[in-house]
Amino acid sequence: MNVYIKITSRCNLACKHCFSDNTNLDIDLIHIQNFIQNNRNYLENATVILHGGEPLLYDRKKLKKIID
């Protein structure tokens, strides 16, 4: 099972084929942590994919906490 978590809509590109709206919105770290905590049983055997516009534009300290 794959779980996709869109952590940001920010992107440094403007690809015509991309569905990202590039509105510079980031999902709050608390919401992501709550989602992970509430769905821990489902996520144990899942592949979690962080995406968005460009996930590496998300705050690096917060991104590290999500990955940890």
Secondary structure, DSSP 8 states (H G I E B T S, - for coil): -EEEEEEE---S---TT--------B--HHHHHHHHHHTHHHHTTSEEEEEES-GGGS-HHHHHHHH-
